[in-house]
Amino acid sequence: MTHELDLLYEQEKQIPGSVQYHIQRYKMQPQWSMEDVGLLAYNYQPKQSKDRSIELRFCISGNKYCENETCSNGICKKQSPECKEQTATFDVFSFRYSAAYLSQFVKGKVVQTKSDQILAFKQKESFYTAVNLCNRTRNILENILQHNYSNALENIYVNSQLQTLLLYGLECLVEEKAEESFACKFLSNEADREKITLAREILLQRIGDPITIKELSRKVGTNECYLKKGFKEMFGTTVFDFYQSQRMEHAKYLLYEKGLSVTDVSALLGYSSISHFSTAFKKHTGLKPCELLFKAN
């Protein structure tokens, strides 16, 4: 299903000799359910070295934008959760680090580690990889959004934040300090992280075939406690909430895009009754399945 996005705030800037960044804040609709995501893109151009870059992209929900004209950059001066002019948002960030800018960090060095190879663009193929949204990364994004600097001082401050953001992004990529990103100590072990990732993949494969936490933990080879804590730490949501969210998003697709009946969708998603499905669907979307069908028509 497509939605018309309501842009509340936008900033695009090129810090001289540094990083190009683009920030967009959109109004969050009450019925939307979104996952926070982070991505690192390694852009390698064989013949055009000036076009090589590393890009960090993030989509974060849960922030608020103040629509009062007296509030700078949408930051509420009242600093009160009761402010009626604050709007829930999801924020989209893009930070592009050019090869020329990154070369200062490896110039004159013997390229040995994976991070050195990436910064020096010694890897000959482009790639994309997920970035873990740990609290440190979230704090940096919040600092970039909400600061009181301007002109030259803004460039200096934002540049310092962007260097730190790149550091955290590379740490997540090469896993040189992965243990610092997790509160759960067992997640410092790559094998245990792979089990949690496998659990997520199994859930996605079994959208129409519900599985219990106990069964899932056995399939991936860990205990229920580790599975629940690790899943929450790595993906920012519980196993149950993630699974329900994915089922309901798939239900919207089947109802709205494929035109299936409520009865058929309920059966395909493994619900024992239409009423159970309708209750879960309304809790997730704010609408009953039949109401969504009327809106679609």
C-alpha positions as CSV (number, residue, x, y, z in Angstrom):
1,M,0.0,0.0,0.0
2,T,1.3,3.4,-0.9
3,H,0.9,6.6,1.2
4,E,1.4,10.2,0.3
5,L,4.2,11.4,2.5
6,D,3.8,14.7,4.4
7,L,7.3,16.4,4.5
8,L,7.6,18.6,7.6
9,Y,11.3,19.6,7.5
10,E,14.2,19.2,5.1
11,Q,17.9,20.1,5.2
12,E,20.5,19.4,2.6
13,K,24.1,20.6,3.0
14,Q,27.7,20.1,1.8
15,I,30.2,20.8,4.5
16,P,33.3,22.2,2.6
17,G,35.9,19.5,2.1
18,S,33.9,17.1,4.2
19,V,30.5,15.3,3.9
20,Q,27.3,15.9,2.0
21,Y,24.2,15.2,4.1
22,H,20.4,15.2,3.6
23,I,17.8,15.1,6.4
24,Q,14.1,14.8,5.8
25,R,11.4,14.7,8.5
26,Y,8.0,13.2,7.6
27,K,4.7,13.2,9.5
28,M,4.0,9.8,11.1
29,Q,0.5,8.6,10.6
30,P,-1.1,6.8,13.6
31,Q,-1.9,3.6,11.6
32,W,1.7,3.2,10.4
33,S,4.0,0.6,11.9
34,M,7.7,1.1,11.0
35,E,11.0,-0.5,11.9
36,D,14.1,1.7,12.5
37,V,16.8,0.7,10.1
38,G,20.4,1.6,9.3
39,L,22.4,0.9,6.1
40,L,26.0,1.4,5.0
41,A,26.5,1.6,1.2
42,Y,30.0,1.2,-0.2
43,N,30.1,2.8,-3.7
44,Y,33.0,1.7,-5.8
45,Q,33.4,3.1,-9.3
46,P,36.3,1.4,-11.2
47,K,37.0,4.3,-13.6
48,Q,35.7,7.3,-11.7
49,S,37.6,7.6,-8.4
50,K,35.9,11.0,-7.6
51,D,32.5,9.2,-7.5
52,R,33.6,6.6,-4.9
53,S,32.0,7.1,-1.6
54,I,30.7,5.5,1.6
55,E,27.1,6.4,2.5
56,L,25.3,5.9,5.7
57,R,21.5,5.9,5.6
58,F,19.0,5.8,8.5
59,C,15.3,5.8,9.0
60,I,14.2,6.5,12.6
61,S,10.7,6.8,14.1
62,G,9.6,8.1,17.5
63,N,10.8,11.7,17.3
64,K,8.6,14.7,17.4
65,Y,8.5,17.9,15.3
66,C,7.1,21.2,16.7
67,E,5.0,23.0,14.1
68,N,5.1,26.3,16.0
69,E,6.8,28.9,13.8
70,T,8.8,30.3,16.7
71,C,10.5,26.9,17.3
72,S,13.9,26.6,15.5
73,N,14.2,23.6,13.2
74,G,11.1,22.0,14.7
75,I,12.7,21.8,18.2
76,C,9.9,22.6,20.7
77,K,10.9,25.5,23.0
78,K,8.4,24.4,25.6
79,Q,10.2,21.0,25.9
80,S,6.9,19.5,27.1
81,P,5.3,16.3,26.0
82,E,1.9,18.0,26.4
83,C,2.6,20.6,23.7
84,K,-0.3,20.4,21.2
85,E,1.9,21.6,18.3
86,Q,4.3,18.6,18.4
87,T,3.8,16.0,15.7
88,A,5.2,12.4,15.7
89,T,7.7,11.9,12.8
90,F,9.9,9.5,11.1
91,D,13.3,10.9,10.0
92,V,15.3,9.9,7.0
93,F,19.1,10.6,7.0
94,S,21.7,10.3,4.3
95,F,25.4,11.0,4.9
96,R,27.8,10.7,1.9
97,Y,31.5,10.5,2.6
98,S,33.6,11.1,-0.5
99,A,36.8,9.1,-1.3
100,A,38.8,12.4,-1.2
101,Y,37.5,13.1,2.4
102,L,38.2,9.5,3.6
103,S,41.7,9.4,2.1
104,Q,43.0,11.5,5.0
105,F,42.4,8.6,7.4
106,V,44.6,6.1,5.5
107,K,47.1,8.4,3.7
108,G,50.6,7.0,4.1
109,K,49.5,3.9,6.0
110,V,50.0,0.3,5.1
111,V,46.6,-1.0,4.3
112,Q,46.1,-4.0,6.5
113,T,42.7,-4.2,8.3
114,K,39.3,-4.5,6.6
115,S,38.4,-1.0,7.7
116,D,41.6,0.4,6.1
117,Q,40.8,-1.4,2.9
118,I,37.3,0.1,2.8
119,L,38.4,3.6,3.6
120,A,41.1,3.3,0.9
121,F,38.7,1.8,-1.6
122,K,40.8,-1.3,-2.1
123,Q,37.7,-3.5,-2.3
124,K,36.8,-3.6,-5.9
125,E,33.0,-4.2,-5.7
126,S,30.2,-2.1,-4.3
127,F,28.1,-3.5,-1.5
128,Y,25.3,-2.7,1.0
129,T,25.1,-3.9,4.6
130,A,22.9,-3.3,7.6
131,V,24.2,-1.1,10.4
132,N,23.2,-1.8,14.0
133,L,21.2,1.0,15.5
134,C,22.8,1.0,19.0
135,N,22.2,3.8,21.5
136,R,25.5,5.6,20.5
137,T,24.4,5.9,16.9
138,R,20.9,7.1,17.9
139,N,22.5,9.8,20.1
140,I,24.7,11.1,17.2
141,L,21.6,11.3,14.9
142,E,19.8,13.2,17.7
143,N,22.7,15.6,18.1
144,I,22.8,16.4,14.4
145,L,19.0,17.1,14.5
146,Q,19.0,19.2,17.6
147,H,21.8,21.6,18.2
148,N,22.1,25.4,18.5
149,Y,25.2,26.1,16.4
150,S,25.2,28.0,13.2
151,N,27.5,29.0,10.3
152,A,31.1,28.0,10.8
153,L,30.5,26.6,14.3
154,E,27.7,24.4,12.9
155,N,30.1,23.0,10.3
156,I,32.7,22.2,12.9
157,Y,30.2,20.6,15.3
158,V,28.3,18.5,12.6
159,N,31.6,17.4,11.1
160,S,32.8,16.1,14.4
161,Q,29.5,14.2,14.8
162,L,29.7,12.8,11.3
163,Q,33.2,11.4,11.9
164,T,32.0,9.7,15.1
165,L,29.0,8.3,13.1
166,L,31.3,6.9,10.5
167,L,33.4,5.3,13.2
168,Y,30.3,3.5,14.7
169,G,29.2,2.5,11.2
170,L,32.6,0.9,10.4
171,E,32.6,-0.8,13.8
172,C,29.3,-2.5,13.1
173,L,30.6,-3.4,9.6
174,V,33.9,-5.0,10.5
175,E,32.8,-6.1,14.0
176,E,36.1,-5.0,15.5
177,K,34.3,-3.8,18.7
178,A,30.9,-5.5,18.4
179,E,30.7,-6.3,22.1
180,E,30.4,-2.5,22.8
181,S,27.2,-2.3,20.8
182,F,25.2,-4.9,22.8
183,A,23.9,-4.9,26.4
184,C,23.5,-8.7,26.2
185,K,27.0,-10.1,26.7
186,F,26.4,-13.3,24.7
187,L,25.8,-11.3,21.6
188,S,29.5,-10.5,21.4
189,N,29.8,-14.0,20.0
190,E,29.1,-14.0,16.3
191,A,27.6,-17.5,16.4
192,D,25.0,-16.4,18.9
193,R,24.1,-13.3,16.8
194,E,23.7,-15.6,13.8
195,K,21.2,-17.7,15.8
196,I,19.1,-14.6,16.5
197,T,19.3,-13.5,12.8
198,L,18.2,-17.0,11.8
199,A,15.2,-16.8,14.1
200,R,14.1,-13.6,12.4
201,E,14.4,-15.3,9.0
202,I,12.3,-18.3,10.2
203,L,9.6,-16.0,11.4
204,L,9.5,-14.3,8.0
205,Q,9.3,-17.7,6.2
206,R,6.4,-18.8,8.5
207,I,4.1,-15.8,8.2
208,G,1.1,-18.2,7.6
209,D,2.4,-21.0,10.0
210,P,2.6,-19.7,13.5
211,I,5.5,-20.9,15.7
212,T,5.9,-20.7,19.4
213,I,9.0,-19.2,21.1
214,K,9.8,-22.7,22.4
215,E,9.8,-24.2,19.0
216,L,11.7,-21.3,17.5
217,S,14.5,-21.4,20.1
218,R,14.9,-25.2,19.5
219,K,15.2,-24.6,15.7
220,V,18.0,-22.1,16.1
221,G,19.8,-23.9,18.9
222,T,19.4,-21.5,21.8
223,N,17.3,-21.2,24.9
224,E,14.1,-19.1,25.1
225,C,15.6,-16.4,27.4
226,Y,18.5,-15.8,25.1
227,L,16.3,-15.7,22.1
228,K,13.9,-13.1,23.6
229,K,16.6,-10.9,25.0
230,G,18.9,-11.2,22.0
231,F,16.0,-10.5,19.5
232,K,15.0,-7.4,21.5
233,E,18.6,-6.1,21.6
234,M,19.4,-6.7,17.9
235,F,16.1,-5.7,16.3
236,G,14.6,-3.3,18.9
237,T,11.3,-5.2,19.3
238,T,10.0,-8.4,20.9
239,V,9.7,-11.7,18.9
240,F,5.9,-11.5,19.2
241,D,5.6,-7.9,18.2
242,F,7.9,-8.4,15.2
243,Y,6.0,-11.5,14.1
244,Q,2.6,-9.8,14.5
245,S,3.7,-6.7,12.7
246,Q,5.0,-8.7,9.7
247,R,1.7,-10.8,9.6
248,M,-0.4,-7.7,9.6
249,E,1.6,-5.9,6.9
250,H,1.3,-9.1,4.8
251,A,-2.5,-9.1,5.6
252,K,-2.8,-5.5,4.3
253,Y,-1.0,-6.5,1.1
254,L,-3.3,-9.5,0.5
255,L,-6.4,-7.5,1.2
256,Y,-5.5,-4.2,-0.5
257,E,-3.2,-5.3,-3.4
258,K,-4.4,-8.8,-4.1
259,G,-8.1,-8.3,-3.3
260,L,-8.5,-11.4,-1.2
261,S,-11.4,-11.8,1.2
262,V,-11.1,-11.4,4.9
263,T,-11.9,-15.1,5.3
264,D,-9.2,-16.2,2.9
265,V,-6.5,-13.9,4.5
266,S,-7.4,-15.1,7.9
267,A,-7.0,-18.7,6.8
268,L,-3.7,-18.0,5.0
269,L,-2.2,-16.4,8.1
270,G,-3.1,-19.3,10.3
271,Y,-5.8,-17.8,12.4
272,S,-8.3,-20.1,14.0
273,S,-11.2,-17.7,13.6
274,I,-12.0,-14.5,11.6
275,S,-12.7,-12.6,14.8
276,H,-9.2,-13.3,16.2
277,F,-7.7,-12.1,13.0
278,S,-10.0,-9.0,12.9
279,T,-9.0,-8.1,16.5
280,A,-5.3,-8.4,15.8
281,F,-5.6,-6.5,12.5
282,K,-7.4,-3.6,14.2
283,K,-4.9,-3.4,17.0
284,H,-2.1,-3.1,14.4
285,T,-3.7,-0.8,11.9
286,G,-6.5,1.0,13.7
287,L,-9.0,-0.4,11.1
288,K,-11.0,-3.5,10.8
289,P,-10.2,-5.6,7.7
290,C,-13.6,-4.8,6.1
291,E,-12.9,-1.0,6.7
292,L,-9.7,-1.3,4.8
293,L,-11.4,-2.9,1.9
294,F,-14.0,-0.1,1.8
295,K,-11.2,2.5,1.8
296,A,-9.5,0.6,-1.1
297,N,-12.6,0.7,-3.1
